[in-house]
């Protein structure tokens, strides 16, 4: 794994009756290194081609990669990676008539849920199904999950909080501008673009 963990800001929380510490960590959003993803996509395409070549009936064969389970990397990254692998192996993937992504679709948000969409990457001219004509959005993403409170015997306790001004704190003690840290992480990841 080529992921890295970088401490940006660490400070002790000093408050009567409470011992805690607060750390802001930057991490590489390539949890799985790009070369490993490329290798896996290549293996899946080759395996699918072998399976689909055994179908003798007249049919259109489309390889679809489901990326809904891995949102830490946006569908734009998968779109570019899958397109590159497919283009570089197009001559050997004779049984595949098209490739697409199965992804979340922020452009069609309804209420609190995100619908799903098939995003075409390559479709042969004979594939005219309307299922591939839905509007979609390609996005890069870096998901951040923060555990802000937890339930113990005494009830719910705040572990940390982010106030309206954007400061992160513990027990009403501010320890740094959260959104500035997020901007810093985004800038770091833009410099280290994982796409080949």
N, C-alpha and C positions, 0 to 999 in steps of 0.2 A: 504494500500500500504506500502511495506517495503523499498521503494526507499529512498536513502539518497542524500543530496547535501552538498558537502564539499568544502569550499573556499581554494584553494591552494596558490593563489598569488593575491593580490589586491593592486593596486597602482594608485594614481591620475595622470592624464595627465596634465602637466602644460605647456601651450604654449600660447603665446600672441594671444588674439582674439578667443581662443577656450577653452571651459571647457568640459572635458570628464573624464571618468574613465574606467579603464580596469580591468577585473577580469577573472581569469582562474578558472573554476569550474570543480571539479570531481563529477561524478554522478554514481550511481549504474546502471549497464546495465540491471538489472531485473526490467524494467518498470512495468511489471505485475509480481508479485511474483510467483515463481515456483509452490507452492502448488495450486494456483488458476489456472494455466495453466494445471496442472495434472488433477484437478477436471473437467475442461472444456473438456479436451480430453476424459476423462472417460465418461462424459455425452454424447458427440458426438458419441462415439463408441457404447454405449448402445442404443442410439436412432437409429443409422444406422442399428444395428443388428435387432431391432424390425421392421424397414421398410423393410429390405432385406428378412427377414423371411416370409414376406407376398407374395413374388414373387414365384409363383408355377411353372413357366416355367423352364426348365433346363437351367442353366446359371452359369457363374462364377461371384462372387460378390466381388469386391475389394473396400475397403474404402481408399479414397485418401484425405489427408490433404493438403490444399493449404496454403503454408507459404510465398508466394511471396509478400504479403502485409505487412509482419512483418519482415523486414530485420535487425532490431536492434538486434535480436538474430539469430545466424547463423543456418543453417539447421542441423548441427551436434547436437545442443542442442535439436531441435525438434525430430530428429532421435532417440536420446537416450530416451527422454521422452515418445514418442509414443510407442517405442519398449517395454519399461518397463511397461506401462499401459496395452498394449495388452497382453504381456506375463502373467501378474498377473491376467488377466480376461479371458484368452483363453478358459477355460472350459465353461464359460457362453456365449461367443460370437460364437455361433454355425453357424450362417448364413453368417459369413464373411470368405471368402476364402483367402483373402490377404489384406495387408495394404501397403501403399506407401505414399511418400511425393511428392508434386508438387512444384518445387523450381527453383530458378535461377541456372544456370550451368556455373560457371566461367571457368571450364576446356575446354569448347567449345566456348570461346569468339571469335566473328567475328566482327571486326571493333569496333564500339562504342556501340554495343548492346550485351546484354547477352541473349542467348537462354534459353528456359525452358526445364526441364527434369522431368521424373517420376523416383523417387528413391525408389526401392523396399526395404521394411523392413522385411516383411514376405510374402511369396507366397507359396500357396499349390503346391504340385507336379504337379497338372493338369494344372497349369497356365504356359504356355510356350510362351506367346506373346513376340515378339521382341521389343515391345515398352518399356519393362522393362530391356532391355539389353544395353541401351545406356551408354557410359562412363559418370561418374558424379564425383563431388567433394563434400565432406562433409567439412564444414568450420564453425568455430566459428567467430562471428563478433561483433564489437562494432562500430556502425556508429556515426560519429561526423559531425554535420552540423554547419558551421560558416557563419553568415551573414557578408560578407566583404565589400559590398557597397550597396548603395540604391539610388533611383532616387528621387530628390526633384525638385522644380520649377527651380532652377538654373542649374539642370543637375545631372549627377552622382557624388556622393561624396563617398570617401573611409571612411568606419567606422573603419576598421583595415586592416592590411596586414601582410603577412608572407613573409619575404624576402628569397633570395636564400640560405642564411646561416642558415635559420630555426628560425630566431627570429621574434617574434610577436611584432607589433608596431602600433602606431597611429601617423599620420602626420610625418613620418620619425623619430619618437622617439621610440627606442627599449625598450621593457619592459619585456623580458624574452625569454628563449629558448623553442619554441613551441613543438618541437619533444621530448624534455626531459619531458615535461608535459604529452604528449601522452604516452610515455613509462611508466611514473609513474602510469597513469590511468590503463594501461594494466596490470602492476604488481599488482595493487590493486585488479583488477577483477580476476586475476588468483588465488589470495589468497582466494577470496570469490567465488569460483566456485559454480554457482547456481544449478548445476545438482545434483539430489538426489543420 
